[in-house]
Amino acid sequence: MAFVILDPCRGEKSGECVSVCPVDCIEEGPDQFYIDPDVCIDCGACKAVCPVDAIEEEYDLTADQEVFLEKAEEFFANK
């Protein structure tokens, strides 16, 4: 499982999550930060420091939030 960054990050892009990630799996995209689902170790450090509560575990996503996991997968597939 991995964590996923959701809509509240868009426009905010605080970045605290990047500095606490022990495996450096969070990168800044054009509209928000993204977590690489293939590298994330599900530690939760990013969720704990997010000031806008934009990070959820993959298995807790609602149907309308699934798009953010897809966006992250696409972002890292194109690297």
VMD Tcl script that builds the backbone (N, CA, C; Angstrom):
set m [mol new atoms 237]
animate dup $m
set s [atomselect $m all]
$s set {name element resname resid chain x y z} {
  {N N MET 1 A 0.832 -1.189 0.000}
  {CA C MET 1 A 0.000 0.000 0.000}
  {C C MET 1 A 0.876 1.252 0.000}
  {N N ALA 2 A 0.281 2.323 -0.446}
  {CA C ALA 2 A 1.010 3.588 -0.521}
  {C C ALA 2 A 0.100 4.718 -0.072}
  {N N PHE 3 A 0.707 5.830 0.219}
  {CA C PHE 3 A -0.052 7.031 0.515}
  {C C PHE 3 A -0.269 7.794 -0.782}
  {N N VAL 4 A -1.329 8.594 -0.811}
  {CA C VAL 4 A -1.712 9.346 -2.006}
  {C C VAL 4 A -1.989 10.787 -1.587}
  {N N ILE 5 A -1.500 11.726 -2.379}
  {CA C ILE 5 A -1.742 13.145 -2.121}
  {C C ILE 5 A -2.976 13.574 -2.905}
  {N N LEU 6 A -3.907 14.193 -2.189}
  {CA C LEU 6 A -5.209 14.542 -2.747}
  {C C LEU 6 A -5.335 16.028 -3.076}
  {N N ASP 7 A -6.539 16.414 -3.458}
  {CA C ASP 7 A -6.856 17.757 -3.943}
  {C C ASP 7 A -6.418 18.920 -3.049}
  {N N PRO 8 A -6.485 18.827 -1.715}
  {CA C PRO 8 A -6.072 19.990 -0.927}
  {C C PRO 8 A -4.636 20.462 -1.180}
  {N N CYS 9 A -3.809 19.609 -1.742}
  {CA C CYS 9 A -2.426 19.995 -2.053}
  {C C CYS 9 A -2.354 20.931 -3.253}
  {N N ARG 10 A -3.313 20.793 -4.146}
  {CA C ARG 10 A -3.296 21.604 -5.363}
  {C C ARG 10 A -3.348 23.075 -4.999}
  {N N GLY 11 A -2.391 23.806 -5.474}
  {CA C GLY 11 A -2.316 25.225 -5.184}
  {C C GLY 11 A -1.579 25.534 -3.882}
  {N N GLU 12 A -1.648 24.632 -2.910}
  {CA C GLU 12 A -0.988 24.845 -1.615}
  {C C GLU 12 A 0.495 24.488 -1.715}
  {N N LYS 13 A 0.779 23.253 -2.073}
  {CA C LYS 13 A 2.138 22.747 -2.276}
  {C C LYS 13 A 3.113 23.210 -1.192}
  {N N SER 14 A 2.793 22.914 0.052}
  {CA C SER 14 A 3.643 23.314 1.179}
  {C C SER 14 A 5.009 22.641 1.138}
  {N N GLY 15 A 5.049 21.336 0.910}
  {CA C GLY 15 A 6.311 20.639 0.747}
  {C C GLY 15 A 6.908 20.012 1.986}
  {N N GLU 16 A 6.252 20.140 3.143}
  {CA C GLU 16 A 6.793 19.513 4.349}
  {C C GLU 16 A 6.950 18.007 4.163}
  {N N CYS 17 A 6.065 17.427 3.376}
  {CA C CYS 17 A 6.081 15.987 3.145}
  {C C CYS 17 A 7.389 15.518 2.496}
  {N N VAL 18 A 7.932 16.324 1.624}
  {CA C VAL 18 A 9.152 15.943 0.895}
  {C C VAL 18 A 10.324 15.743 1.856}
  {N N SER 19 A 10.476 16.651 2.782}
  {CA C SER 19 A 11.643 16.600 3.660}
  {C C SER 19 A 11.588 15.488 4.700}
  {N N VAL 20 A 10.404 14.964 5.000}
  {CA C VAL 20 A 10.310 13.902 6.013}
  {C C VAL 20 A 10.267 12.500 5.424}
  {N N CYS 21 A 10.125 12.374 4.135}
  {CA C CYS 21 A 10.021 11.058 3.505}
  {C C CYS 21 A 11.374 10.332 3.565}
  {N N PRO 22 A 11.420 9.172 4.242}
  {CA C PRO 22 A 12.699 8.462 4.386}
  {C C PRO 22 A 13.193 7.777 3.115}
  {N N VAL 23 A 12.316 7.637 2.110}
  {CA C VAL 23 A 12.728 6.967 0.871}
  {C C VAL 23 A 12.677 7.897 -0.339}
  {N N ASP 24 A 12.509 9.188 -0.100}
  {CA C ASP 24 A 12.505 10.200 -1.166}
  {C C ASP 24 A 11.569 9.846 -2.327}
  {N N CYS 25 A 10.336 9.481 -1.985}
  {CA C CYS 25 A 9.395 9.087 -3.039}
  {C C CYS 25 A 8.384 10.177 -3.380}
  {N N ILE 26 A 8.574 11.386 -2.850}
  {CA C ILE 26 A 7.633 12.479 -3.118}
  {C C ILE 26 A 8.319 13.522 -3.992}
  {N N GLU 27 A 7.644 13.863 -5.084}
  {CA C GLU 27 A 8.189 14.851 -6.012}
  {C C GLU 27 A 7.133 15.897 -6.335}
  {N N GLU 28 A 7.605 17.074 -6.659}
  {CA C GLU 28 A 6.711 18.166 -7.037}
  {C C GLU 28 A 6.346 18.056 -8.508}
  {N N GLY 29 A 5.059 18.098 -8.770}
  {CA C GLY 29 A 4.557 18.128 -10.130}
  {C C GLY 29 A 4.080 19.522 -10.467}
  {N N PRO 30 A 3.506 19.713 -11.639}
  {CA C PRO 30 A 3.071 21.047 -12.047}
  {C C PRO 30 A 1.941 21.627 -11.194}
  {N N ASP 31 A 1.092 20.763 -10.642}
  {CA C ASP 31 A -0.055 21.269 -9.890}
  {C C ASP 31 A -0.083 20.844 -8.429}
  {N N GLN 32 A 0.698 19.836 -8.065}
  {CA C GLN 32 A 0.719 19.345 -6.693}
  {C C GLN 32 A 1.927 18.432 -6.514}
  {N N PHE 33 A 2.131 17.943 -5.296}
  {CA C PHE 33 A 3.157 16.927 -5.053}
  {C C PHE 33 A 2.560 15.561 -5.319}
  {N N TYR 34 A 3.418 14.613 -5.667}
  {CA C TYR 34 A 2.988 13.242 -5.939}
  {C C TYR 34 A 3.871 12.269 -5.174}
  {N N ILE 35 A 3.265 11.178 -4.714}
  {CA C ILE 35 A 3.984 10.099 -4.038}
  {C C ILE 35 A 4.086 8.939 -5.006}
  {N N ASP 36 A 5.304 8.439 -5.208}
  {CA C ASP 36 A 5.511 7.289 -6.086}
  {C C ASP 36 A 4.970 6.047 -5.385}
  {N N PRO 37 A 3.879 5.462 -5.896}
  {CA C PRO 37 A 3.269 4.321 -5.225}
  {C C PRO 37 A 4.137 3.063 -5.249}
  {N N ASP 38 A 5.108 3.006 -6.137}
  {CA C ASP 38 A 5.997 1.848 -6.202}
  {C C ASP 38 A 7.155 1.945 -5.229}
  {N N VAL 39 A 7.405 3.133 -4.683}
  {CA C VAL 39 A 8.536 3.342 -3.784}
  {C C VAL 39 A 8.080 3.582 -2.344}
  {N N CYS 40 A 6.894 4.127 -2.166}
  {CA C CYS 40 A 6.361 4.452 -0.836}
  {C C CYS 40 A 6.375 3.213 0.064}
  {N N ILE 41 A 6.886 3.387 1.288}
  {CA C ILE 41 A 6.953 2.273 2.240}
  {C C ILE 41 A 5.825 2.347 3.269}
  {N N ASP 42 A 4.881 3.246 3.077}
  {CA C ASP 42 A 3.691 3.332 3.921}
  {C C ASP 42 A 4.019 3.650 5.375}
  {N N CYS 43 A 4.990 4.529 5.579}
  {CA C CYS 43 A 5.408 4.852 6.949}
  {C C CYS 43 A 4.511 5.890 7.610}
  {N N GLY 44 A 3.873 6.750 6.812}
  {CA C GLY 44 A 2.970 7.754 7.350}
  {C C GLY 44 A 3.608 9.061 7.776}
  {N N ALA 45 A 4.902 9.189 7.603}
  {CA C ALA 45 A 5.579 10.433 8.012}
  {C C ALA 45 A 5.016 11.634 7.262}
  {N N CYS 46 A 4.721 11.473 5.997}
  {CA C CYS 46 A 4.193 12.574 5.188}
  {C C CYS 46 A 2.821 13.015 5.679}
  {N N LYS 47 A 1.973 12.072 5.972}
  {CA C LYS 47 A 0.620 12.375 6.443}
  {C C LYS 47 A 0.668 13.165 7.750}
  {N N ALA 48 A 1.592 12.796 8.621}
  {CA C ALA 48 A 1.693 13.436 9.927}
  {C C ALA 48 A 2.063 14.917 9.843}
  {N N VAL 49 A 2.801 15.317 8.807}
  {CA C VAL 49 A 3.248 16.712 8.718}
  {C C VAL 49 A 2.468 17.564 7.720}
  {N N CYS 50 A 1.555 16.985 6.981}
  {CA C CYS 50 A 0.817 17.739 5.958}
  {C C CYS 50 A -0.096 18.779 6.616}
  {N N PRO 51 A 0.144 20.070 6.346}
  {CA C PRO 51 A -0.647 21.122 6.997}
  {C C PRO 51 A -2.069 21.270 6.456}
  {N N VAL 52 A -2.362 20.648 5.309}
  {CA C VAL 52 A -3.698 20.774 4.727}
  {C C VAL 52 A -4.438 19.436 4.682}
  {N N ASP 53 A -3.913 18.436 5.390}
  {CA C ASP 53 A -4.552 17.118 5.486}
  {C C ASP 53 A -4.885 16.551 4.103}
  {N N ALA 54 A -3.902 16.593 3.219}
  {CA C ALA 54 A -4.109 16.176 1.832}
  {C C ALA 54 A -3.631 14.763 1.539}
  {N N ILE 55 A -3.196 14.019 2.541}
  {CA C ILE 55 A -2.590 12.716 2.287}
  {C C ILE 55 A -3.409 11.621 2.962}
  {N N GLU 56 A -3.751 10.601 2.155}
  {CA C GLU 56 A -4.514 9.455 2.659}
  {C C GLU 56 A -3.860 8.162 2.193}
  {N N GLU 57 A -4.140 7.103 2.932}
  {CA C GLU 57 A -3.654 5.797 2.504}
  {C C GLU 57 A -4.467 5.327 1.312}
  {N N GLU 58 A -3.807 4.618 0.431}
  {CA C GLU 58 A -4.433 4.159 -0.810}
  {C C GLU 58 A -5.719 3.385 -0.540}
  {N N TYR 59 A -5.728 2.524 0.453}
  {CA C TYR 59 A -6.917 1.704 0.699}
  {C C TYR 59 A -8.067 2.480 1.344}
  {N N ASP 60 A -7.822 3.713 1.775}
  {CA C ASP 60 A -8.874 4.551 2.343}
  {C C ASP 60 A -9.501 5.506 1.329}
  {N N LEU 61 A -9.036 5.473 0.085}
  {CA C LEU 61 A -9.554 6.402 -0.918}
  {C C LEU 61 A -11.008 6.106 -1.259}
  {N N THR 62 A -11.773 7.171 -1.436}
  {CA C THR 62 A -13.134 7.019 -1.944}
  {C C THR 62 A -13.056 6.900 -3.460}
  {N N ALA 63 A -14.163 6.530 -4.065}
  {CA C ALA 63 A -14.188 6.352 -5.523}
  {C C ALA 63 A -13.770 7.626 -6.250}
  {N N ASP 64 A -14.192 8.790 -5.761}
  {CA C ASP 64 A -13.848 10.042 -6.437}
  {C C ASP 64 A -12.408 10.472 -6.179}
  {N N GLN 65 A -11.739 9.870 -5.199}
  {CA C GLN 65 A -10.337 10.186 -4.912}
  {C C GLN 65 A -9.368 9.275 -5.675}
  {N N GLU 66 A -9.858 8.206 -6.253}
  {CA C GLU 66 A -9.014 7.262 -6.993}
  {C C GLU 66 A -8.232 7.954 -8.111}
  {N N VAL 67 A -8.782 9.028 -8.656}
  {CA C VAL 67 A -8.129 9.758 -9.736}
  {C C VAL 67 A -6.755 10.268 -9.305}
  {N N PHE 68 A -6.588 10.574 -8.012}
  {CA C PHE 68 A -5.306 11.090 -7.538}
  {C C PHE 68 A -4.233 10.002 -7.508}
  {N N LEU 69 A -4.624 8.765 -7.254}
  {CA C LEU 69 A -3.686 7.649 -7.360}
  {C C LEU 69 A -3.298 7.452 -8.821}
  {N N GLU 70 A -4.263 7.525 -9.701}
  {CA C GLU 70 A -3.995 7.387 -11.131}
  {C C GLU 70 A -3.067 8.490 -11.631}
  {N N LYS 71 A -3.286 9.722 -11.150}
  {CA C LYS 71 A -2.414 10.830 -11.544}
  {C C LYS 71 A -0.980 10.595 -11.077}
  {N N ALA 72 A -0.812 10.069 -9.866}
  {CA C ALA 72 A 0.525 9.790 -9.343}
  {C C ALA 72 A 1.203 8.697 -10.161}
  {N N GLU 73 A 0.462 7.641 -10.470}
  {CA C GLU 73 A 1.024 6.556 -11.274}
  {C C GLU 73 A 1.457 7.068 -12.639}
  {N N GLU 74 A 0.636 7.915 -13.252}
  {CA C GLU 74 A 0.964 8.489 -14.552}
  {C C GLU 74 A 2.169 9.417 -14.467}
  {N N PHE 75 A 2.221 10.234 -13.419}
  {CA C PHE 75 A 3.336 11.167 -13.224}
  {C C PHE 75 A 4.663 10.406 -13.178}
  {N N PHE 76 A 4.731 9.338 -12.398}
  {CA C PHE 76 A 5.980 8.593 -12.272}
  {C C PHE 76 A 6.253 7.671 -13.457}
  {N N ALA 77 A 5.229 7.247 -14.173}
  {CA C ALA 77 A 5.429 6.423 -15.364}
  {C C ALA 77 A 6.098 7.225 -16.481}
  {N N ASN 78 A 5.869 8.531 -16.474}
  {CA C ASN 78 A 6.417 9.403 -17.513}
  {C C ASN 78 A 7.786 9.963 -17.164}
  {N N LYS 79 A 8.409 9.465 -16.135}
  {CA C LYS 79 A 9.742 9.960 -15.717}
  {C C LYS 79 A 10.822 9.134 -16.362}
}
mol reanalyze $m
mol bondsrecalc $m
mol representation Tube
mol addrep $m
